[in-house]
Amino acid sequence: MSGASEAREVRVGAAGRAPSRRRRSPALVTGCVLVGFVVLVALVSLVWLPYAPDDTTGTRLAAPGGAHPLGTDKLGRDLLTQLMTGAWIALRAGLGATALGGVLGVCAGLAAGFATRWLDDTLSTLLDVLIAFPTLLLAMLMVAARSASLGSAVLAIGLAMTAVVARLTRVLVKRVLAQDYITAARTSGTSWPRIVTGHVLPNIWPTLVVNLALQFGLAVMAEASLSFLGLGAPPPNASWGRMLQEAQATVFTAPTGVIAPGVLLVMLVVGVNLVADGLRDTLDPTRRRTR
């Protein structure tokens, strides 16, 4: 009897542990691995680089191997060095633009969500105009005013992101304010700041986190696009977008110059999107139950 009882306990314990294993999102794990690799490369670049970023003493368009594991570009610069410094620039651009767009967007969305009808309509129209405004054109205006730099690119991408985050925040806030418990809180005399911190933000932050993760990937792509057009960080700073632009003329004779930054760029963007998908599965209980 004791043996049968122990066997049943083992089966029950295994069954009880099974759901926790199923809750682990493969997308989240895979995304963290991809993003973690790029983050590791960026952190290593802060303390060690094979060569100086502006070192042009190498043989031009050298094949991978020997002193240059990934070869050199048309100016003789080490591609591994550029790739590592480009990882740090990509992360800085993504984090900076996401932080700027997130803070401004959430504040604007909260203001629109709590505003009166005419002010809400005005803010909504302004957000629609900002969303329709091309990011590249905004970046060109920033460059014309401040010169080409990573800061100008981050500012342009962050401002463009603000409208997207603000519109999502406004929709989420309106949805929460329509709930009965908000009416009960107002009836009981709860102030609006207490409602925001105690009811609104706790209910909208999971969706905002997922959206900001997606916006981070878009910001990295936008920075690479601006650098490709010469509107990003100027030399000797190495950006993956500028590496692609400089290597396009030698793509058939030295393909590593295009493949290496392209692979890391795809890894980072795909990884961030997988993290966002995994966070959505983890933070949304309704999606967990349907899987």
C-alpha positions as CSV (number, residue, x, y, z in Angstrom):
1,M,0.0,0.0,0.0
2,S,2.8,2.4,0.9
3,G,4.4,1.8,-2.5
4,A,1.2,2.5,-4.4
5,S,0.7,5.6,-2.4
6,E,4.2,6.8,-3.1
7,A,3.7,6.1,-6.8
8,R,0.5,8.1,-6.8
9,E,2.3,11.0,-5.1
10,V,5.0,10.9,-7.7
11,R,2.5,11.0,-10.5
12,V,0.6,13.9,-8.8
13,G,3.8,15.8,-8.2
14,A,4.9,15.3,-11.8
15,A,1.5,16.5,-13.0
16,G,1.6,19.5,-10.7
17,R,5.0,20.5,-12.1
18,A,4.1,20.0,-15.7
19,P,2.2,23.2,-16.1
20,S,5.2,25.3,-14.8
21,R,7.3,23.7,-17.5
22,R,4.8,24.4,-20.2
23,R,4.6,28.0,-19.2
24,R,8.2,28.5,-20.3
25,S,8.0,30.3,-23.6
26,P,10.4,28.9,-26.2
27,A,10.2,32.3,-28.0
28,L,11.3,34.1,-24.8
29,V,14.2,31.8,-24.3
30,T,15.4,32.0,-27.9
31,G,15.0,35.7,-28.0
32,C,17.0,36.2,-24.8
33,V,19.8,34.1,-26.2
34,L,20.0,36.1,-29.4
35,V,19.7,39.5,-27.7
36,G,22.1,38.3,-25.0
37,F,24.8,37.4,-27.6
38,V,24.6,40.9,-29.1
39,V,24.7,42.5,-25.7
40,L,27.7,40.5,-24.8
41,V,29.5,41.6,-27.9
42,A,28.7,45.2,-27.1
43,L,29.9,44.9,-23.6
44,V,33.1,43.3,-24.6
45,S,33.7,46.2,-27.1
46,L,33.8,48.6,-24.1
47,V,36.8,46.9,-22.6
48,W,38.6,45.2,-25.5
49,L,38.8,45.7,-29.3
50,P,41.2,43.9,-31.7
51,Y,42.2,47.2,-33.3
52,A,41.4,50.9,-33.0
53,P,38.2,51.8,-34.9
54,D,40.1,54.2,-37.1
55,D,43.1,51.9,-37.7
56,T,43.6,51.7,-41.5
57,T,47.0,49.9,-41.5
58,G,45.5,46.5,-42.6
59,T,45.5,45.2,-46.1
60,R,42.5,46.4,-48.0
61,L,39.7,43.9,-48.5
62,A,41.7,41.2,-46.8
63,A,40.0,37.8,-46.6
64,P,39.0,36.5,-43.2
65,G,41.8,34.8,-41.2
66,G,45.0,35.4,-39.5
67,A,45.2,38.8,-37.8
68,H,41.7,39.7,-39.1
69,P,39.2,37.0,-38.3
70,L,36.5,38.6,-40.4
71,G,38.8,40.4,-42.9
72,T,39.1,44.1,-43.6
73,D,37.1,46.7,-45.5
74,K,38.0,48.8,-48.4
75,L,40.0,51.2,-46.2
76,G,41.9,48.4,-44.4
77,R,39.9,48.6,-41.2
78,D,39.3,45.5,-39.2
79,L,35.7,44.3,-39.7
80,L,35.5,42.5,-36.3
81,T,36.4,45.8,-34.6
82,Q,33.7,47.7,-36.5
83,L,31.2,44.9,-35.9
84,M,31.8,45.1,-32.1
85,T,31.6,48.8,-31.9
86,G,28.5,48.8,-34.1
87,A,26.7,46.5,-31.6
88,W,27.2,49.1,-28.9
89,I,25.9,51.9,-31.1
90,A,22.9,49.8,-32.1
91,L,22.0,49.1,-28.4
92,R,22.5,52.8,-27.5
93,A,20.3,53.9,-30.3
94,G,17.6,51.4,-29.5
95,L,17.6,52.0,-25.8
96,G,17.8,55.8,-26.1
97,A,15.0,56.1,-28.7
98,T,12.8,53.6,-26.8
99,A,13.3,55.4,-23.5
100,L,12.5,58.8,-25.0
101,G,9.5,57.6,-27.0
102,G,8.3,55.5,-24.0
103,V,8.4,58.3,-21.5
104,L,6.9,61.0,-23.8
105,G,4.4,58.6,-25.3
106,V,3.1,57.3,-22.0
107,C,2.8,60.9,-20.6
108,A,1.0,62.1,-23.7
109,G,-1.3,59.0,-23.8
110,L,-2.3,59.5,-20.1
111,A,-3.0,63.2,-20.8
112,A,-5.2,62.3,-23.8
113,G,-6.9,59.5,-21.9
114,F,-7.9,61.8,-19.0
115,A,-8.6,64.9,-21.2
116,T,-12.0,66.4,-22.0
117,R,-13.5,65.4,-25.3
118,W,-12.4,68.5,-27.3
119,L,-8.8,68.2,-25.9
120,D,-8.8,64.5,-26.6
121,D,-9.8,65.0,-30.2
122,T,-7.1,67.7,-30.6
123,L,-4.4,65.4,-29.2
124,S,-5.6,62.4,-31.2
125,T,-5.4,64.5,-34.4
126,L,-1.9,65.7,-33.5
127,L,-0.8,62.1,-32.8
128,D,-2.2,61.0,-36.2
129,V,-0.2,63.7,-37.9
130,L,3.0,62.7,-36.1
131,I,2.5,59.0,-37.0
132,A,2.0,60.0,-40.7
133,F,5.1,62.1,-40.7
134,P,8.0,60.1,-42.2
135,T,10.8,59.2,-39.7
136,L,13.5,59.8,-42.4
137,L,12.2,63.2,-43.2
138,L,12.1,64.1,-39.5
139,A,15.7,62.8,-39.2
140,M,16.8,65.0,-42.1
141,L,15.3,68.0,-40.3
142,M,17.1,67.1,-37.2
143,V,20.4,66.7,-39.0
144,A,19.9,70.1,-40.7
145,A,19.4,71.7,-37.3
146,R,22.0,69.7,-35.3
147,S,24.3,68.1,-37.8
148,A,24.6,64.3,-38.4
149,S,25.1,62.4,-35.1
150,L,23.8,59.5,-33.1
151,G,22.0,61.9,-30.9
152,S,20.1,63.5,-33.8
153,A,19.1,60.0,-35.0
154,V,18.0,58.9,-31.5
155,L,16.0,62.1,-31.1
156,A,14.3,61.7,-34.5
157,I,13.4,58.0,-33.9
158,G,12.3,58.7,-30.3
159,L,9.9,61.5,-31.4
160,A,8.5,59.3,-34.1
161,M,8.0,56.5,-31.6
162,T,6.3,58.9,-29.2
163,A,3.1,59.2,-31.3
164,V,2.8,55.4,-31.6
165,V,3.2,54.8,-27.9
166,A,0.9,57.7,-27.0
167,R,-1.9,56.4,-29.2
168,L,-1.7,52.9,-27.7
169,T,-1.5,54.3,-24.2
170,R,-4.6,56.5,-24.8
171,V,-6.6,53.5,-26.0
172,L,-5.6,51.4,-23.0
173,V,-6.3,54.2,-20.5
174,K,-9.8,54.8,-22.0
175,R,-10.5,51.1,-21.7
176,V,-9.5,51.0,-18.0
177,L,-11.4,54.2,-17.2
178,A,-14.6,52.6,-18.6
179,Q,-14.5,49.9,-15.9
180,D,-16.9,49.8,-13.0
181,Y,-14.2,49.7,-10.4
182,I,-12.9,53.1,-11.6
183,T,-16.4,54.5,-11.1
184,A,-16.5,53.0,-7.6
185,A,-13.1,54.5,-6.8
186,R,-14.2,58.0,-7.9
187,T,-17.4,57.6,-5.9
188,S,-15.4,56.8,-2.8
189,G,-13.3,60.0,-3.2
190,T,-10.1,58.5,-4.6
191,S,-8.0,61.2,-6.3
192,W,-7.0,61.0,-10.0
193,P,-3.2,60.5,-9.2
194,R,-4.1,57.6,-6.9
195,I,-6.3,56.1,-9.7
196,V,-3.4,56.4,-12.2
197,T,-0.9,54.8,-9.9
198,G,-3.2,52.3,-8.3
199,H,-5.5,51.2,-11.2
200,V,-4.5,52.5,-14.6
201,L,-0.7,51.9,-14.8
202,P,-0.9,48.4,-13.2
203,N,-3.4,47.3,-15.8
204,I,-1.7,48.8,-18.9
205,W,2.0,48.2,-18.2
206,P,2.1,44.6,-19.6
207,T,0.8,45.7,-23.0
208,L,3.1,48.7,-22.9
209,V,6.2,46.6,-22.1
210,V,5.5,44.3,-25.1
211,N,4.9,47.2,-27.4
212,L,8.1,49.0,-26.2
213,A,10.1,45.8,-26.9
214,L,8.7,45.8,-30.5
215,Q,9.5,49.5,-30.8
216,F,13.1,48.8,-29.7
217,G,13.6,46.5,-32.7
218,L,12.1,49.1,-35.0
219,A,14.4,51.7,-33.5
220,V,17.5,49.6,-34.2
221,M,16.3,49.1,-37.8
222,A,15.6,52.8,-38.1
223,E,19.1,53.7,-36.8
224,A,20.7,51.3,-39.3
225,S,18.6,52.9,-42.1
226,L,19.6,56.4,-41.1
227,S,23.3,55.4,-40.9
228,F,23.0,53.8,-44.3
229,L,21.9,57.2,-45.6
230,G,24.7,59.0,-43.8
231,L,22.4,60.5,-41.1
232,G,23.6,58.5,-38.2
233,A,26.8,58.4,-36.1
234,P,29.7,59.9,-38.2
235,P,33.1,58.3,-38.6
236,P,35.2,56.9,-37.0
237,N,32.1,55.5,-35.1
238,A,31.2,52.2,-36.7
239,S,27.5,51.6,-37.3
240,W,26.1,48.5,-38.9
241,G,24.1,50.6,-41.4
242,R,27.2,52.5,-42.5
243,M,29.1,49.2,-42.8
244,L,26.4,47.9,-45.1
245,Q,26.5,51.1,-47.2
246,E,30.3,51.1,-47.5
247,A,30.5,47.4,-48.4
248,Q,27.7,47.4,-51.0
249,A,30.2,48.2,-53.8
250,T,32.4,45.2,-52.9
251,V,29.7,42.7,-52.0
252,F,30.9,40.2,-54.6
253,T,34.6,40.5,-54.0
254,A,34.4,40.8,-50.1
255,P,30.9,39.6,-49.0
256,T,31.9,39.4,-45.3
257,G,31.5,43.1,-45.1
258,V,27.8,42.8,-45.8
259,I,27.1,39.4,-44.3
260,A,28.6,40.1,-40.8
261,P,26.6,43.3,-39.9
262,G,23.5,41.9,-41.7
263,V,23.5,38.7,-39.6
264,L,24.0,40.6,-36.3
265,L,21.3,43.1,-37.2
266,V,18.9,40.3,-38.0
267,M,19.8,38.5,-34.8
268,L,19.1,41.5,-32.7
269,V,15.8,42.5,-34.3
270,V,14.5,38.9,-34.5
271,G,15.6,38.3,-30.9
272,V,13.8,41.4,-29.6
273,N,10.7,40.4,-31.5
274,L,10.8,36.9,-30.0
275,V,11.3,38.4,-26.5
276,A,8.2,40.6,-27.1
277,D,6.2,37.6,-28.2
278,G,7.4,35.6,-25.2
279,L,6.6,38.5,-22.8
280,R,3.1,38.6,-24.4
281,D,2.6,35.0,-23.6
282,T,3.9,35.3,-20.1
283,L,2.1,38.5,-19.1
284,D,-1.2,37.8,-20.7
285,P,-3.1,35.1,-18.7
286,T,-5.7,34.7,-21.4
287,R,-3.1,33.7,-24.0
288,R,-1.5,31.3,-21.5
289,R,-4.8,29.5,-21.0
290,T,-5.4,29.1,-24.7
291,R,-2.0,27.5,-25.4
